[in-house]
Amino acid sequence: MRIGVVSDTHDNLTNVRRIVELFNAAGVERVVHTGDITQARTLEVLARLDAPLVGVFGNNDQERDALERAAAALDVHLVDPPLSLRWAGRSITVVHDPEHLHPERVREADVALHGHTHRRVVEARDGTLHFNPGECAGWMPGCNVVGVLDLVTLGVDLLHF
């Protein structure tokens, strides 16, 4: 199973449209957003994904009521972190801020996904893959990237745009 991983879109709708195109072209089966969606209109664009979307709220998701209403209307599973998933036989924990990756939760996970820092992390630590695709909000032009994670091999493909 290949999943798309995106973080910190910060309502950059131009980039979000491109992210949808990239994930749809990659044929991912699911997409995880690790927080900082910011506004409900971003979820409306992400609803164009060919795959189901799940995610967590981030520290900049301050329009919480609007995001929750949009998520419910668009069949997006969006929760306070941590989010625990079990896909393709893999245990996945999702948070926004890596400071919230509690050791006991990470120890039990095959994959720990996070965002918040806008810095790429692809690192195996004590048997757990830690992954943050990095910047995609357009704050650093030319550095936009999202990730595709293969849950069978735990290999990561970075999609730059």
Backbone bond lengths (Angstrom), bond angles and torsions (degrees), N, CA, C in turn:
res aa  C-N    CA-C-N  psi(-1)  N-CA   C-N-CA  omega(-1)  CA-C   N-CA-C  phi
1 M - - - 1.450 - - 1.530 108.64 -
2 R 1.321 115.66 131.25 1.467 121.85 177.12 1.529 108.53 -109.72
3 I 1.342 114.84 128.80 1.460 119.86 -179.68 1.527 109.74 -120.32
4 G 1.321 115.49 147.62 1.451 120.93 173.46 1.520 109.33 -88.70
5 V 1.326 116.18 142.78 1.460 121.76 178.23 1.521 107.95 -128.75
6 V 1.331 114.86 126.25 1.462 121.49 -178.57 1.522 108.74 -139.29
7 S 1.318 115.56 149.04 1.461 119.82 179.29 1.510 110.15 -145.33
8 D 1.321 115.44 155.79 1.462 122.05 167.15 1.529 113.08 53.87
9 T 1.315 116.44 52.19 1.461 120.08 177.46 1.527 112.14 -73.98
10 H 1.318 117.86 -23.52 1.466 123.65 172.79 1.522 113.02 45.23
11 D 1.328 116.06 41.05 1.462 121.75 172.31 1.527 114.22 63.03
12 N 1.322 118.13 22.83 1.463 120.76 175.07 1.529 107.04 -83.72
13 L 1.331 115.45 89.79 1.466 120.30 -171.63 1.519 112.70 -65.00
14 T 1.316 118.69 -32.44 1.462 120.56 176.66 1.523 109.86 -60.59
15 N 1.326 116.43 -47.31 1.466 119.98 178.83 1.519 111.58 -67.70
16 V 1.326 117.51 -38.00 1.466 120.26 -179.38 1.531 110.22 -63.54
17 R 1.331 117.27 -39.50 1.475 119.45 176.23 1.530 110.53 -60.40
18 R 1.313 116.73 -41.20 1.461 120.98 179.15 1.529 110.84 -67.22
19 I 1.311 116.87 -39.09 1.464 121.64 177.83 1.524 110.48 -60.79
20 V 1.321 117.30 -43.04 1.465 121.49 177.24 1.522 109.70 -59.64
21 E 1.329 117.06 -45.51 1.469 120.88 178.48 1.534 110.83 -59.33
22 L 1.329 116.45 -45.94 1.467 120.39 -178.23 1.526 112.15 -62.88
23 F 1.327 116.84 -47.35 1.463 119.54 -179.65 1.528 111.60 -66.28
24 N 1.323 117.32 -39.91 1.469 119.61 178.26 1.533 110.26 -64.21
25 A 1.328 117.32 -41.70 1.469 120.56 178.68 1.532 111.17 -66.34
26 A 1.328 116.99 -32.94 1.467 121.12 179.92 1.523 112.33 -76.57
27 G 1.321 117.32 -13.44 1.464 120.65 178.47 1.518 114.12 68.68
28 V 1.328 117.23 32.81 1.469 119.04 179.00 1.528 109.84 -64.85
29 E 1.335 114.94 150.59 1.465 119.88 -178.12 1.521 112.68 -90.88
30 R 1.330 116.46 -23.57 1.467 121.94 177.26 1.522 107.52 -150.90
31 V 1.341 115.22 159.71 1.462 120.45 177.20 1.523 108.21 -130.03
32 V 1.343 115.82 137.10 1.455 122.88 176.77 1.531 108.10 -115.75
33 H 1.326 115.55 127.18 1.471 121.46 173.72 1.524 106.83 -105.80
34 T 1.328 116.52 124.29 1.458 119.99 -175.36 1.527 113.26 -95.07
35 G 1.317 116.99 23.29 1.461 120.62 168.71 1.511 115.99 107.38
36 D 1.323 114.03 164.96 1.459 125.25 -172.62 1.528 111.58 67.17
37 I 1.319 113.10 54.37 1.464 122.18 171.88 1.525 107.70 -73.52
38 T 1.303 116.83 -43.48 1.464 129.80 172.29 1.519 113.50 88.72
39 Q 1.343 118.47 -56.51 1.466 118.95 -176.49 1.525 110.83 -133.08
40 A 1.332 114.55 154.76 1.463 121.45 -177.06 1.521 112.23 -61.20
41 R 1.316 117.26 -31.75 1.475 119.05 -178.46 1.527 111.39 -63.35
42 T 1.318 117.68 -24.84 1.461 120.54 175.44 1.530 110.22 -66.26
43 L 1.332 116.34 -40.45 1.472 119.45 176.93 1.518 111.18 -63.09
44 E 1.330 117.15 -34.07 1.470 120.40 178.39 1.519 110.79 -62.68
45 V 1.329 117.63 -38.38 1.466 120.62 176.87 1.534 109.86 -71.91
46 L 1.332 117.22 -42.76 1.463 120.32 179.22 1.529 112.21 -63.84
47 A 1.321 117.48 -21.19 1.465 121.09 177.56 1.534 111.49 -65.01
48 R 1.315 117.78 -11.55 1.474 121.97 177.37 1.531 112.25 -82.04
49 L 1.318 116.47 -0.88 1.462 120.10 176.01 1.526 109.61 -63.98
50 D 1.324 115.99 145.97 1.460 120.93 175.10 1.524 111.63 -79.98
51 A 1.320 117.59 -6.43 1.466 123.18 -177.06 1.525 109.55 -119.78
52 P 1.334 117.30 154.19 1.464 120.10 175.56 1.533 111.36 -62.70
53 L 1.332 115.45 147.57 1.457 122.63 -179.91 1.521 110.06 -114.00
54 V 1.325 115.84 132.52 1.467 122.84 172.40 1.518 106.84 -130.76
55 G 1.331 115.25 160.02 1.455 116.46 177.68 1.503 113.16 -178.82
56 V 1.344 113.16 -176.49 1.455 121.49 179.23 1.525 109.29 -123.00
57 F 1.329 114.05 157.65 1.458 120.07 174.09 1.524 108.91 -77.95
58 G 1.337 115.10 147.03 1.457 121.45 175.80 1.518 110.74 -112.78
59 N 1.313 115.88 178.66 1.465 120.80 -176.59 1.527 113.46 -68.24
60 N 1.328 118.87 -18.22 1.463 121.32 178.15 1.526 112.96 -100.52
61 D 1.311 117.26 8.85 1.465 121.46 177.76 1.523 108.87 -88.18
62 Q 1.326 115.42 66.35 1.461 121.35 -173.10 1.526 113.43 -85.32
63 E 1.320 117.41 -15.81 1.465 120.29 175.05 1.521 108.18 -88.86
64 R 1.308 114.80 56.04 1.452 123.00 -170.10 1.529 113.14 -57.62
65 D 1.328 117.86 -47.33 1.463 119.87 -178.25 1.522 111.25 -60.52
66 A 1.321 116.82 -44.53 1.469 120.76 179.94 1.524 110.95 -64.96
67 L 1.333 116.87 -40.85 1.469 120.37 177.72 1.521 111.24 -63.81
68 E 1.324 116.91 -43.01 1.464 119.89 179.82 1.525 111.45 -64.36
69 R 1.331 117.14 -41.58 1.476 120.32 177.93 1.527 110.79 -63.52
70 A 1.331 116.43 -45.52 1.472 119.96 179.86 1.524 110.61 -64.12
71 A 1.321 117.31 -42.20 1.464 120.35 179.35 1.522 110.93 -60.07
72 A 1.326 116.60 -44.30 1.466 120.25 179.37 1.526 110.88 -63.92
73 A 1.322 117.07 -43.16 1.470 120.94 -178.48 1.526 111.84 -67.74
74 L 1.334 116.93 -30.94 1.468 121.35 -175.08 1.525 113.14 -100.08
75 D 1.341 116.80 6.22 1.463 122.69 -179.93 1.526 111.99 59.13
76 V 1.339 115.49 43.90 1.461 122.92 175.98 1.518 107.35 -104.67
77 H 1.315 116.51 131.05 1.470 121.66 178.25 1.526 107.63 -90.71
78 L 1.346 116.46 105.76 1.454 122.97 -175.58 1.526 108.09 -128.99
79 V 1.341 117.02 122.47 1.457 121.26 -173.07 1.528 110.67 -136.68
80 D 1.342 114.63 167.33 1.458 119.68 169.28 1.522 108.04 -67.75
81 P 1.343 116.95 141.54 1.457 118.42 176.44 1.529 111.32 -70.96
82 P 1.306 116.55 152.80 1.454 128.42 4.98 1.529 112.23 -86.90
83 L 1.313 114.71 151.01 1.458 122.76 173.49 1.525 106.99 -108.49
84 S 1.319 116.25 128.61 1.466 121.12 176.96 1.519 108.88 -107.21
85 L 1.321 115.38 130.78 1.464 121.86 -179.85 1.520 108.82 -127.56
86 R 1.309 114.91 153.80 1.472 120.72 172.48 1.521 106.03 -135.91
87 W 1.320 115.25 103.83 1.457 122.02 -179.30 1.527 108.71 -129.36
88 A 1.300 116.18 140.53 1.466 122.75 176.21 1.529 111.37 50.62
89 G 1.329 115.72 36.90 1.447 120.01 178.71 1.521 115.10 74.75
90 R 1.314 116.49 8.34 1.466 121.30 -179.08 1.523 110.37 -109.80
91 S 1.317 115.44 141.06 1.453 122.54 174.79 1.533 107.86 -93.36
92 I 1.334 115.65 126.55 1.463 121.43 -175.71 1.516 108.47 -126.76
93 T 1.329 116.12 131.80 1.460 120.73 172.56 1.518 108.09 -114.34
94 V 1.333 115.73 138.25 1.464 121.33 -176.20 1.524 108.91 -126.69
95 V 1.326 115.71 126.94 1.460 122.58 173.30 1.526 107.45 -134.26
96 H 1.306 115.85 170.62 1.461 118.64 173.21 1.526 109.81 -90.04
97 D 1.303 116.53 -59.18 1.460 122.95 -176.11 1.530 109.41 -89.84
98 P 1.329 118.49 124.31 1.465 119.26 -178.78 1.531 113.04 -61.06
99 E 1.319 117.77 -19.57 1.468 120.45 176.03 1.528 111.32 -63.85
100 H 1.349 116.88 -18.04 1.461 121.59 -179.26 1.537 112.82 -94.19
101 L 1.319 116.44 9.75 1.464 120.44 174.90 1.528 108.10 -83.38
102 H 1.314 115.60 88.09 1.454 120.99 -178.21 1.530 110.03 -67.27
103 P 1.331 116.71 136.04 1.468 120.99 -174.73 1.520 114.48 -52.62
104 E 1.337 117.79 -42.29 1.470 118.43 -177.96 1.526 111.64 -67.19
105 R 1.317 117.67 -34.59 1.460 121.50 178.62 1.526 110.25 -70.46
106 V 1.323 116.43 -41.02 1.463 121.00 179.75 1.519 110.70 -67.84
107 R 1.311 116.64 -39.89 1.469 121.35 -179.67 1.525 111.39 -57.73
108 E 1.310 117.07 -32.76 1.466 121.97 -178.49 1.524 112.82 -87.78
109 A 1.348 118.03 -5.89 1.460 121.47 -174.61 1.526 111.90 -102.33
110 D 1.316 114.79 147.08 1.463 120.60 170.04 1.523 110.38 -80.46
111 V 1.355 115.14 -32.28 1.461 121.26 -175.94 1.525 108.87 -136.71
112 A 1.337 116.26 136.14 1.463 122.89 173.79 1.530 107.33 -120.92
113 L 1.324 116.30 115.23 1.463 121.95 -179.50 1.518 109.56 -104.74
114 H 1.320 116.34 139.68 1.460 120.48 176.06 1.521 109.98 -153.78
115 G 1.318 114.66 173.42 1.463 122.42 176.15 1.510 108.49 -135.96
116 H 1.332 115.47 -129.92 1.462 125.96 171.83 1.522 114.65 76.61
117 T 1.292 119.41 -43.54 1.464 122.18 -172.35 1.526 113.31 -85.65
118 H 1.327 117.43 -17.02 1.465 123.27 -174.19 1.533 110.93 61.22
119 R 1.308 116.88 21.27 1.467 122.10 179.21 1.525 109.49 -122.42
120 R 1.318 114.34 133.62 1.457 120.17 -177.56 1.530 111.00 -66.69
121 V 1.333 114.10 136.79 1.460 122.04 172.82 1.525 106.65 -135.39
122 V 1.306 117.15 121.18 1.461 123.90 170.99 1.524 104.83 -136.31
123 E 1.327 115.29 95.50 1.452 118.94 -170.28 1.526 110.92 -149.22
124 A 1.325 115.91 131.42 1.460 120.85 173.72 1.520 107.96 -88.71
125 R 1.338 115.22 126.02 1.470 120.92 177.78 1.516 108.59 -131.94
126 D 1.304 116.52 116.72 1.463 122.16 177.30 1.526 112.62 50.75
127 G 1.327 116.32 43.78 1.457 121.14 176.39 1.517 115.60 83.27
128 T 1.339 118.07 4.73 1.469 121.81 178.70 1.523 109.12 -119.01
129 L 1.320 116.46 130.87 1.464 121.22 174.34 1.520 108.74 -81.51
130 H 1.320 117.39 120.13 1.464 123.49 174.09 1.525 106.69 -98.38
131 F 1.348 115.59 126.55 1.461 118.84 -175.13 1.521 111.37 -139.97
132 N 1.314 115.01 126.10 1.457 125.35 168.92 1.521 104.63 -133.92
133 P 1.336 118.46 116.79 1.460 118.58 -177.52 1.530 113.47 -64.37
134 G 1.344 117.35 -25.31 1.460 119.90 177.84 1.510 112.85 107.39
135 E 1.294 115.89 -146.23 1.462 124.69 -171.33 1.525 112.40 -76.21
136 C 1.316 116.48 130.90 1.472 119.73 170.57 1.531 111.59 -147.67
137 A 1.325 116.94 8.33 1.463 121.16 -177.93 1.518 112.66 -88.22
138 G 1.327 117.65 -3.26 1.452 120.48 178.82 1.512 113.95 85.23
139 W 1.319 117.49 9.43 1.465 120.62 -179.65 1.520 111.71 -71.86
140 M 1.336 115.66 -29.30 1.464 120.87 178.86 1.528 107.79 -121.92
141 P 1.343 117.61 89.22 1.468 120.74 -176.09 1.530 111.89 -51.02
142 G 1.318 114.48 138.58 1.456 121.14 -179.98 1.515 114.04 84.06
143 C 1.321 116.98 -2.30 1.470 120.85 -177.13 1.521 112.37 -113.46
144 N 1.313 117.62 10.21 1.468 119.59 -176.58 1.522 110.89 -70.15
145 V 1.348 114.87 135.46 1.456 119.74 -178.00 1.532 109.63 -156.76
146 V 1.315 115.79 145.27 1.458 123.24 168.88 1.523 106.12 -128.05
147 G 1.332 116.40 170.84 1.450 118.57 -176.09 1.514 113.26 -125.70
148 V 1.318 114.22 153.53 1.462 122.12 170.65 1.522 106.09 -120.23
149 L 1.320 114.75 122.75 1.456 121.91 -177.08 1.519 109.07 -110.68
150 D 1.318 116.04 124.45 1.461 122.43 175.53 1.526 107.11 -88.31
151 L 1.305 117.34 112.82 1.464 120.90 -176.43 1.526 113.54 -74.30
152 V 1.312 117.85 -14.15 1.462 119.91 176.28 1.525 109.73 -78.61
153 T 1.336 116.83 -50.57 1.465 121.59 -175.33 1.528 113.42 -95.59
154 L 1.343 116.21 -14.58 1.463 124.08 -171.09 1.527 111.85 60.52
155 G 1.336 114.95 26.41 1.459 120.55 173.36 1.521 110.01 -82.98
156 V 1.326 115.64 149.78 1.467 122.10 -177.61 1.521 109.15 -121.59
157 D 1.325 116.09 131.65 1.456 122.99 170.03 1.526 107.24 -110.31
158 L 1.327 116.47 130.90 1.458 121.35 177.47 1.515 108.75 -99.65
159 L 1.335 115.92 129.13 1.463 121.89 -179.98 1.516 108.23 -107.26
160 H 1.325 116.03 104.48 1.472 122.21 -178.35 1.523 109.78 -86.70
161 F 1.320 115.81 144.68 1.477 119.43 175.65 1.512 109.98 -149.99
